[in-house]
Amino acid sequence: MRRSNLIKVQVVMVLAVLIFVGCSAMTGRQGAGAAVSDTALTTKVKTSLLADSVVGGIAIDVDTTEGVVSLNGIATSEQERQRAIQVAQYVEGVKRVDARNLVVRR
């Protein structure tokens, strides 16, 4: 059952990537190559968070701009928050991780 959910999440992420790339390219904010690169990083980070046994992943939103990954949402503990930051930092291509908006539920 868990594997089935992971596959569903990956399919949704791929669809979100395709939509994001199309919208970013149309708005002219970034070049198409930068949008694809950032979107690929977002997908890699989110997939890594979902696969990690310490990080819940579902309550953490991931955004990437020019290689800087922003983690937003609610972590269940400081350990989960720190692990999410670590997982994101280890993804190849990530320049920096901004976790100011990743808070611990008290």
Biotite code that builds the C-alpha atoms (Angstrom):
import biotite.structure as struc

atoms = struc.array([
    struc.Atom([0.000, 0.000, 0.000], chain_id="A", res_id=1, res_name="MET", atom_name="CA", element="C"),
    struc.Atom([2.811, 2.455, 0.868], chain_id="A", res_id=2, res_name="ARG", atom_name="CA", element="C"),
    struc.Atom([4.553, 1.765, -2.457], chain_id="A", res_id=3, res_name="ARG", atom_name="CA", element="C"),
    struc.Atom([1.301, 2.471, -4.269], chain_id="A", res_id=4, res_name="SER", atom_name="CA", element="C"),
    struc.Atom([1.000, 5.823, -2.518], chain_id="A", res_id=5, res_name="ASN", atom_name="CA", element="C"),
    struc.Atom([4.589, 6.713, -3.399], chain_id="A", res_id=6, res_name="LEU", atom_name="CA", element="C"),
    struc.Atom([3.934, 5.979, -7.061], chain_id="A", res_id=7, res_name="ILE", atom_name="CA", element="C"),
    struc.Atom([0.810, 8.152, -6.988], chain_id="A", res_id=8, res_name="LYS", atom_name="CA", element="C"),
    struc.Atom([2.757, 10.999, -5.400], chain_id="A", res_id=9, res_name="VAL", atom_name="CA", element="C"),
    struc.Atom([5.480, 10.691, -8.031], chain_id="A", res_id=10, res_name="GLN", atom_name="CA", element="C"),
    struc.Atom([2.925, 10.807, -10.845], chain_id="A", res_id=11, res_name="VAL", atom_name="CA", element="C"),
    struc.Atom([1.333, 13.906, -9.327], chain_id="A", res_id=12, res_name="VAL", atom_name="CA", element="C"),
    struc.Atom([4.765, 15.524, -8.963], chain_id="A", res_id=13, res_name="MET", atom_name="CA", element="C"),
    struc.Atom([5.612, 14.850, -12.618], chain_id="A", res_id=14, res_name="VAL", atom_name="CA", element="C"),
    struc.Atom([2.318, 16.417, -13.698], chain_id="A", res_id=15, res_name="LEU", atom_name="CA", element="C"),
    struc.Atom([2.978, 19.413, -11.445], chain_id="A", res_id=16, res_name="ALA", atom_name="CA", element="C"),
    struc.Atom([6.449, 19.764, -12.957], chain_id="A", res_id=17, res_name="VAL", atom_name="CA", element="C"),
    struc.Atom([5.043, 19.817, -16.467], chain_id="A", res_id=18, res_name="LEU", atom_name="CA", element="C"),
    struc.Atom([2.435, 22.422, -15.558], chain_id="A", res_id=19, res_name="ILE", atom_name="CA", element="C"),
    struc.Atom([4.993, 24.550, -13.723], chain_id="A", res_id=20, res_name="PHE", atom_name="CA", element="C"),
    struc.Atom([7.461, 24.466, -16.614], chain_id="A", res_id=21, res_name="VAL", atom_name="CA", element="C"),
    struc.Atom([4.786, 25.536, -19.057], chain_id="A", res_id=22, res_name="GLY", atom_name="CA", element="C"),
    struc.Atom([3.563, 28.388, -16.866], chain_id="A", res_id=23, res_name="CYS", atom_name="CA", element="C"),
    struc.Atom([7.047, 29.659, -16.021], chain_id="A", res_id=24, res_name="SER", atom_name="CA", element="C"),
    struc.Atom([8.120, 29.639, -19.641], chain_id="A", res_id=25, res_name="ALA", atom_name="CA", element="C"),
    struc.Atom([5.016, 31.643, -20.620], chain_id="A", res_id=26, res_name="MET", atom_name="CA", element="C"),
    struc.Atom([5.434, 34.304, -17.929], chain_id="A", res_id=27, res_name="THR", atom_name="CA", element="C"),
    struc.Atom([9.032, 35.022, -18.907], chain_id="A", res_id=28, res_name="GLY", atom_name="CA", element="C"),
    struc.Atom([10.245, 35.088, -15.307], chain_id="A", res_id=29, res_name="ARG", atom_name="CA", element="C"),
    struc.Atom([12.964, 32.551, -16.027], chain_id="A", res_id=30, res_name="GLN", atom_name="CA", element="C"),
    struc.Atom([14.370, 30.967, -19.106], chain_id="A", res_id=31, res_name="GLY", atom_name="CA", element="C"),
    struc.Atom([12.925, 27.561, -19.965], chain_id="A", res_id=32, res_name="ALA", atom_name="CA", element="C"),
    struc.Atom([16.189, 25.840, -18.990], chain_id="A", res_id=33, res_name="GLY", atom_name="CA", element="C"),
    struc.Atom([16.227, 27.445, -15.542], chain_id="A", res_id=34, res_name="ALA", atom_name="CA", element="C"),
    struc.Atom([12.587, 26.544, -14.983], chain_id="A", res_id=35, res_name="ALA", atom_name="CA", element="C"),
    struc.Atom([13.239, 22.915, -15.912], chain_id="A", res_id=36, res_name="VAL", atom_name="CA", element="C"),
    struc.Atom([16.299, 22.771, -13.693], chain_id="A", res_id=37, res_name="SER", atom_name="CA", element="C"),
    struc.Atom([14.463, 24.285, -10.717], chain_id="A", res_id=38, res_name="ASP", atom_name="CA", element="C"),
    struc.Atom([11.454, 22.070, -11.296], chain_id="A", res_id=39, res_name="THR", atom_name="CA", element="C"),
    struc.Atom([13.660, 18.985, -11.492], chain_id="A", res_id=40, res_name="ALA", atom_name="CA", element="C"),
    struc.Atom([15.327, 19.976, -8.205], chain_id="A", res_id=41, res_name="LEU", atom_name="CA", element="C"),
    struc.Atom([11.937, 20.506, -6.572], chain_id="A", res_id=42, res_name="THR", atom_name="CA", element="C"),
    struc.Atom([10.842, 17.047, -7.702], chain_id="A", res_id=43, res_name="THR", atom_name="CA", element="C"),
    struc.Atom([14.070, 15.409, -6.517], chain_id="A", res_id=44, res_name="LYS", atom_name="CA", element="C"),
    struc.Atom([13.868, 17.081, -3.103], chain_id="A", res_id=45, res_name="VAL", atom_name="CA", element="C"),
    struc.Atom([10.175, 16.268, -2.607], chain_id="A", res_id=46, res_name="LYS", atom_name="CA", element="C"),
    struc.Atom([10.723, 12.638, -3.650], chain_id="A", res_id=47, res_name="THR", atom_name="CA", element="C"),
    struc.Atom([13.698, 12.367, -1.282], chain_id="A", res_id=48, res_name="SER", atom_name="CA", element="C"),
    struc.Atom([11.636, 13.801, 1.576], chain_id="A", res_id=49, res_name="LEU", atom_name="CA", element="C"),
    struc.Atom([8.805, 11.354, 0.912], chain_id="A", res_id=50, res_name="LEU", atom_name="CA", element="C"),
    struc.Atom([11.228, 8.421, 0.826], chain_id="A", res_id=51, res_name="ALA", atom_name="CA", element="C"),
    struc.Atom([12.961, 9.379, 4.083], chain_id="A", res_id=52, res_name="ASP", atom_name="CA", element="C"),
    struc.Atom([11.882, 7.397, 7.149], chain_id="A", res_id=53, res_name="SER", atom_name="CA", element="C"),
    struc.Atom([12.273, 10.357, 9.559], chain_id="A", res_id=54, res_name="VAL", atom_name="CA", element="C"),
    struc.Atom([10.580, 13.022, 7.441], chain_id="A", res_id=55, res_name="VAL", atom_name="CA", element="C"),
    struc.Atom([6.848, 12.835, 6.819], chain_id="A", res_id=56, res_name="GLY", atom_name="CA", element="C"),
    struc.Atom([7.221, 14.830, 3.616], chain_id="A", res_id=57, res_name="GLY", atom_name="CA", element="C"),
    struc.Atom([3.527, 15.332, 2.994], chain_id="A", res_id=58, res_name="ILE", atom_name="CA", element="C"),
    struc.Atom([3.223, 18.483, 5.149], chain_id="A", res_id=59, res_name="ALA", atom_name="CA", element="C"),
    struc.Atom([6.355, 20.057, 3.642], chain_id="A", res_id=60, res_name="ILE", atom_name="CA", element="C"),
    struc.Atom([6.053, 22.210, 0.538], chain_id="A", res_id=61, res_name="ASP", atom_name="CA", element="C"),
    struc.Atom([9.133, 22.546, -1.659], chain_id="A", res_id=62, res_name="VAL", atom_name="CA", element="C"),
    struc.Atom([9.829, 25.491, -3.975], chain_id="A", res_id=63, res_name="ASP", atom_name="CA", element="C"),
    struc.Atom([13.028, 26.139, -5.921], chain_id="A", res_id=64, res_name="THR", atom_name="CA", element="C"),
    struc.Atom([14.309, 29.357, -7.484], chain_id="A", res_id=65, res_name="THR", atom_name="CA", element="C"),
    struc.Atom([17.703, 29.466, -9.183], chain_id="A", res_id=66, res_name="GLU", atom_name="CA", element="C"),
    struc.Atom([18.873, 26.400, -7.236], chain_id="A", res_id=67, res_name="GLY", atom_name="CA", element="C"),
    struc.Atom([17.781, 27.721, -3.830], chain_id="A", res_id=68, res_name="VAL", atom_name="CA", element="C"),
    struc.Atom([15.311, 25.312, -2.237], chain_id="A", res_id=69, res_name="VAL", atom_name="CA", element="C"),
    struc.Atom([12.676, 26.734, 0.109], chain_id="A", res_id=70, res_name="SER", atom_name="CA", element="C"),
    struc.Atom([11.040, 24.371, 2.575], chain_id="A", res_id=71, res_name="LEU", atom_name="CA", element="C"),
    struc.Atom([7.668, 25.522, 3.877], chain_id="A", res_id=72, res_name="ASN", atom_name="CA", element="C"),
    struc.Atom([5.190, 23.867, 6.183], chain_id="A", res_id=73, res_name="GLY", atom_name="CA", element="C"),
    struc.Atom([4.967, 22.133, 9.509], chain_id="A", res_id=74, res_name="ILE", atom_name="CA", element="C"),
    struc.Atom([7.364, 19.560, 10.930], chain_id="A", res_id=75, res_name="ALA", atom_name="CA", element="C"),
    struc.Atom([6.230, 17.349, 13.808], chain_id="A", res_id=76, res_name="THR", atom_name="CA", element="C"),
    struc.Atom([9.520, 17.782, 15.694], chain_id="A", res_id=77, res_name="SER", atom_name="CA", element="C"),
    struc.Atom([12.823, 19.639, 15.567], chain_id="A", res_id=78, res_name="GLU", atom_name="CA", element="C"),
    struc.Atom([14.448, 16.336, 14.552], chain_id="A", res_id=79, res_name="GLN", atom_name="CA", element="C"),
    struc.Atom([12.133, 16.074, 11.535], chain_id="A", res_id=80, res_name="GLU", atom_name="CA", element="C"),
    struc.Atom([12.827, 19.712, 10.610], chain_id="A", res_id=81, res_name="ARG", atom_name="CA", element="C"),
    struc.Atom([16.610, 19.246, 10.773], chain_id="A", res_id=82, res_name="GLN", atom_name="CA", element="C"),
    struc.Atom([16.406, 15.988, 8.803], chain_id="A", res_id=83, res_name="ARG", atom_name="CA", element="C"),
    struc.Atom([14.309, 17.683, 6.084], chain_id="A", res_id=84, res_name="ALA", atom_name="CA", element="C"),
    struc.Atom([16.968, 20.378, 5.738], chain_id="A", res_id=85, res_name="ILE", atom_name="CA", element="C"),
    struc.Atom([19.709, 17.742, 5.585], chain_id="A", res_id=86, res_name="GLN", atom_name="CA", element="C"),
    struc.Atom([17.864, 15.655, 2.977], chain_id="A", res_id=87, res_name="VAL", atom_name="CA", element="C"),
    struc.Atom([17.348, 18.744, 0.794], chain_id="A", res_id=88, res_name="ALA", atom_name="CA", element="C"),
    struc.Atom([21.017, 19.775, 1.118], chain_id="A", res_id=89, res_name="GLN", atom_name="CA", element="C"),
    struc.Atom([22.183, 16.369, -0.104], chain_id="A", res_id=90, res_name="TYR", atom_name="CA", element="C"),
    struc.Atom([20.237, 16.571, -3.377], chain_id="A", res_id=91, res_name="VAL", atom_name="CA", element="C"),
    struc.Atom([22.669, 17.194, -6.209], chain_id="A", res_id=92, res_name="GLU", atom_name="CA", element="C"),
    struc.Atom([22.295, 20.681, -7.694], chain_id="A", res_id=93, res_name="GLY", atom_name="CA", element="C"),
    struc.Atom([20.880, 22.372, -4.591], chain_id="A", res_id=94, res_name="VAL", atom_name="CA", element="C"),
    struc.Atom([22.832, 25.569, -3.930], chain_id="A", res_id=95, res_name="LYS", atom_name="CA", element="C"),
    struc.Atom([21.227, 26.492, -0.616], chain_id="A", res_id=96, res_name="ARG", atom_name="CA", element="C"),
    struc.Atom([18.261, 25.506, 1.555], chain_id="A", res_id=97, res_name="VAL", atom_name="CA", element="C"),
    struc.Atom([15.989, 28.153, 3.064], chain_id="A", res_id=98, res_name="ASP", atom_name="CA", element="C"),
    struc.Atom([13.919, 26.643, 5.892], chain_id="A", res_id=99, res_name="ALA", atom_name="CA", element="C"),
    struc.Atom([12.714, 29.850, 7.552], chain_id="A", res_id=100, res_name="ARG", atom_name="CA", element="C"),
    struc.Atom([9.118, 28.864, 6.837], chain_id="A", res_id=101, res_name="ASN", atom_name="CA", element="C"),
    struc.Atom([9.463, 25.274, 8.007], chain_id="A", res_id=102, res_name="LEU", atom_name="CA", element="C"),
    struc.Atom([8.176, 25.414, 11.567], chain_id="A", res_id=103, res_name="VAL", atom_name="CA", element="C"),
    struc.Atom([7.818, 22.832, 14.329], chain_id="A", res_id=104, res_name="VAL", atom_name="CA", element="C"),
    struc.Atom([4.305, 22.130, 15.540], chain_id="A", res_id=105, res_name="ARG", atom_name="CA", element="C"),
    struc.Atom([4.179, 22.730, 19.282], chain_id="A", res_id=106, res_name="ARG", atom_name="CA", element="C"),
])
